[in-house]
């Protein structure tokens, strides 16, 4: 029963795959049980990343094969084994292309020179993502591939422009099918790939747009879109996920809350006939998740709906957490704020024991407005003291530095601003 599935997490995952009990409990033919979905996701997200990806890879494979069966692609290819081989082969060049994005970005020097695309500036510091295919030898294709790619790339993408100045902007083609752009207020990645095997054509399009600098009220937003198509002649399928994330930052520059809305559409077609499934998930950081079926049509069966719901939910969790972390890392790096520190005298040539007042003024890098919040002055090295030391003061903030008692002594004071 659904109650048993929720109460006994051990039946959710077995030998690295989603159990039949979970799939049966997710959808009873009339409604999706959000409690079952939430229990499953909680267990999966608590696992090491490699295990999560292995589960997602298996589920993705099962979803793709079910869609191929429903759409008539399996019949066109001559059975399940031939279908799996064709899908893996068609998605292989897309796997390779996504894996190749990381080295192309990593080859870019930190000063903004672009070796892969002359005349353009590409982000630096892009770490190589996990090897593809996915764990356990299962090739990644479809939405799983998109989720892996976006989840692994979003933080390096955003962090690559953390040191940009107010008016700095860069864009460029990293490699065939991959374009990036960056400015203080926005980081964008777009990918477009295709592949073919045994007459099966696949197309993959994705875009991530991150606005990592909160507005004066502490609000920020970002989006992710993925669209994948698989076809052979007049049969095939299409899956698309459109995510929107809105967040709120607290006075200490940490994420206080967030809401994710994800619309998923699955459709298959076969000679003018087919079925479709359109649903929207709402994932607030506190409170109950929501699931709304917008429309269905054709012969979309319960097995397909069950796997589609679990697969897309896993995808959303894989991507949203990485996107939120990338945004928080960005503003904590100082990307969004200029902190102007002005001493009343010095900083060189101070007399022994001289007291200097210091004004710290945090300003938005986007529009130059005061950010408010607090500023903390901390004595880091040398002599003699700063007051207050290590305590936040409302911005614009004043502190007093006292020079050392002897000539030619020095001291280091660090200033940090935090705000919405």
N, C-alpha and C positions, 0 to 999 in steps of 0.2 A: 504494500500500500504506500501511498504518498507519505503518510505519517511515519511509517517504518523507515523509509528512505531518509527522511529528515532526522529521525531520532538515532539512526545507526549509520554514522558516516563511513564505516568500514565497507559498506556495500557500494559506495559511490565510485571508487576506482579499484580496479583489480588487474594486476599484471600490466600496468602502464596503459590501461584503456578504460574508457567510460563503460560502466556495466549496463546490461540491459535493464536492470531495475531502475536505474536513474532515468534512462531514456523513456521507459514506460510511464514513470511517475511525472515527468516533465509536462506531458501533454496527454490528456485523456480523450482527445477527439473533439473537445469543446472549448477547453480553456487551458492556459499555461499556468502551472503552479509555481509562483515566484519563490516560495519558500524552498522548494526543491532546487531550483536553479541557484539560489543564493547559497544554500548549503554546499552544493557541488563546487561553486566558484571559490568559496572560502577555503575548502580543503585543497583545491588545486593551487591557489595562490600562496598557500603556506609551504608548498614543496619547493625544492631547489629549482632554479631556472631550467636546467637541462631536463629534469623530469617533467616540468610543465610543458616544455616544447615537445617532448616525446608524446605526451597525452594529446596535445593539440594536433600533432602531425598525424597520429592515428585517426583522430576524429575528423580531421580535414579530408583524409583519404576516403573515409566512409561516406562523408557528405558528398564529395565529388563523384564517387561511384554511384550513389543513389540518384543524384541529379542526372548523371549520364544515362541511367536506366530509365528515369522518367521522361527524359527528353527524346529518347530514341537513339542517342549517340552510341549506347552500348550495342544495340542491334546493328547499327551501321558499321561498327568496328568488328563485330563477330564474337562478342562475349566479354565477360568480366576481365579475364587476364589480358586480353588484347587491349581493352579500354585502359586498364591501369598502366600498361606499358606505353601506350600512346600518350596518355596524359603526362606521365613522368618525362617522356622524351620531349614533348612540346614545351613543358615548363622548364626544362633544363637550361636553355639559354637565358631565360629570365632569371633563374637562380644565379647563374654565373654573372650576369650583368649587375645584379644587386650586390653580389659579393665584391665585384670590381669597383663599386662606388667608393668604398672605404680607402683602398690604396691610392686612388686618384686624389682624394682629398688629403690624405696623409702626406702625399708628396709635395703639397703646397707649403711653401715656407711661411714662417710666422709673420713675416713683414708684409704679407698680402700679395706677393708675386704669384702669378699663376703660370705654371709650366704646362699644364694640360690643355689650356685654352688661351692662346696668346691674345692679349688685349683685354682680358677680363680678370677680375679679382675673385678668388675663391676663398672660402673659409679655411682656416688652418686647424690642426689639432684633431683631425677626424680619426678616431681609433678604429681598427679593423673589427667588423662585427663577427659574430659566431659563424663558423664554417657552415656552408650550405652544400649538400642536403642537410636536413634536420637530423637529430639524434636517432639512434637505432637503425640507421640506413634508410629511413623513409624519406623519399624526396618531398620537398616542400612545394606545394602548388596552391593556387587559388587564394582565398582570403588569408590562410595561414601565412603564406609567403609574404603577403602585404603587411600583415601584423608584425611578423618578425622584422621585416625591413624597416618599417617606421619606428618600431619600439627601440631598435638598436641604433638608429641614426639620429633620432630627434635631439638627444642631449649634445652630441658632438656638433650637430648643425647649429644649434642655438648658441653654444658656448664659443663657437668660432668667431662670433661678432660681439662678444661681451666687452671687448676693449675698444670698440668703435667710438669715435668722437661724435658730437651732436649731428653734424652735417655729413658724416661719412656714409657712403652707400656702395655696395659692391654686388655684382651679379655675374654669372658666367655659366658655361656649360662644362660640367665636371667631366662627363664622358657621354658617349652616345646615349641619348634618352634621359639624361639627368641634368637638371638645371637647379641652381641655388641662387638665392639673393639674400642680402642682409643689410640691416640698418639698426640703429638703436631700438627703434620702436617695433621692428618686425623681422622675423626670420622665416624664409620660405624654401621648401624643397618640393620639386615636382619630378616624377618619374614616369616614363612611358616606354614599355617594352612589348615585344611580341615574339612568338615562337611557333614552329610547325613540326609535327611528327605524324607520319602515316595519314596525312590529309587532315589531321586535327590542328586547327589554328587557335592560338590563345593570344589574348591581348590583356595587358596590365597597365592601368593608369592610377597614379596616386598623387596626392598633394597634402602637404602639411603647412599650415600657416600659424605661427605662434606670435602673439603680442605679449612679450614677457614683462613689460613695464606697467605696473598698476596705475590706474588713473587716480586723481586726488581723493576719491572715495575708497580706494583700495581694491577696485575691481579690475580683473584682467580676463582675456578670452583667447581661445585658439580653436582651430578646426582641423579635422583630418578627413580626407575622402579617399576611398578606394573603389575602383570599378574593374571587375575582371570578367572576361568573356571567353567562352570556349565554344567552338563550332566545327562542324564538318558538313559541308554542303548545306542542306536546308534544316539541319537539326543542331541544337546546341543549347547553351544556357548563359545567363548573365547574373552576376551577384554584385551588389553595391552597398557600401556602408558610408553613411554621412554622419560624422560626429561633431558635436559642438560642446565645448567645455567653457563654463563660466566659473570664475573663482573669486574669492574674497580674501584679502590679506589683512592680518591683524596689526596692531601697533608695533609689534616686534618683528615685522617683516617675514612672518611665517604664514603659510596657508591656513586660514581659519576655517574655510568651508569651500566646497565646490559642488557643482551640479553638471552632470554629463547627460546629454541627450543624444541617442544614437538611433538613426533610422536605417533599417536594413530592408533591402528588396532583393528577392530571389525570383528569377523567372526562367522558364525553359520553353523552347519552341520546337515544333516539329511539323513542317509542312502547313503552317498556318494554325496549328492546334498547339496548345500548351497549357501551363498553369503558372500561377504567380502567388507570391506571399510577400506582404508588406507589413512590417511591424515596427514599433518604436519603443525603445527602452529608456527609462529615466533612472539615473543612478546618482542620487544625492549623497554627499559625504555623511549625512546623518538623516535618520528617518528611513522609511520603507522605499525600496526600489519599486518601479512601476513597469508594466508591460501592457501595451495596447496593440491589438491587431487592427491595422487600418483597413486592410482588404485582402481577400483571397480569391482565387479563381481556378478553374480547371480541376485537375485530379490530384492536387497536392495531397499526398497521403500523410498519415500520422507519423510514420517513421521519418519521413523527410522533415516534417515540421519539428519533430523532437531534436533531431541532429542539428538542424539549422539554428534553432534557438540556442542550444548549448554552444555551438561553434561560434556564433556571432557574439555571444556574451563573453566567451573567453577572449575573443579578439578585442573587444572593447576594453576589458580589464587590462590586457597586455599593453595596449597603446596608451590609455588614459593616464595610468600611473606614471609611465615614463614621460609623458608630456607635462604633467603637473610638476614632476621633479625637475625637469629641464628648465621650466619657467622659474621655479623657486631658486635653483642654482644660479640662474642668470641675474636676478635682481640682488641676490646675496653677494654676487661677485662685484657689485658696484656698477653694473652696466647702466642702470637707470638714473643714477644720481651723481652730480658733481658736488663734492664737499669742499667748499672754500674755507681755508683756515688762515686767519689774519692775526698775527701778533702785533701788539702795540709798539714793540721795539724788537730789534734783532731780526732774525734769530741769532746772527753772529755778533760778536763784540759786546756781549752783555757784561756788566760789572758783577763781581762776586756777590751773591745774595740778592741780586736785583729781581724784583717781582714784575712780571710781564702779564698783562691781561691778553687773553686770546679769544677771538670771536670765531665760532664755527657756524657756517651758513650752508646747509644742504639745499641744493637747487635741482630741479628736474632737468635732465639732459635733453628732454624733448621740447619743452617750452620755456625753460628757465624759471618757472614759478617755484616759490618756497614749498618744500615737501612736508614741512611740519615734523612731527615725531620727536624723537630724542637724539641727543648726541652724547657719547661717552668718551671722556678723555682718560687714557690709561698710561701711567709711567711705565715704559718698557725697558729702558736701559739708562745707565749713567746717573747723574745727579741733577737737581736735588729733589724736587717734588712738583706735583701738580695737584691743584684742588679745584673741584672735587676729583678724586682719583677712583676710576672704575664705577662711578655712579652715573646713570643717565640723567641728563638735564634737558628740559624742553628746548627745542630749536626755535629761533637761532640761539645758540648756547654760548655762554661765557665761562671761561675757566682762568685760573691764575697759575702761571708757571714761575717757580722760584729757582734761580740759577744756583749753581754750586758755590760753596764757600770760598773756593780758590780760583785764581785766574786760569783760563784755558781749560776749564772743565766743561764737559758737555752732557746733555741729557736728551733722551728720545721719548717723545710723547706720541702715542697713536690715538687718532680720532676716528670714531665710527658712528655713523648715523643710521638710525632705524626708524621706519615709518610705514604707514600703509602704502 
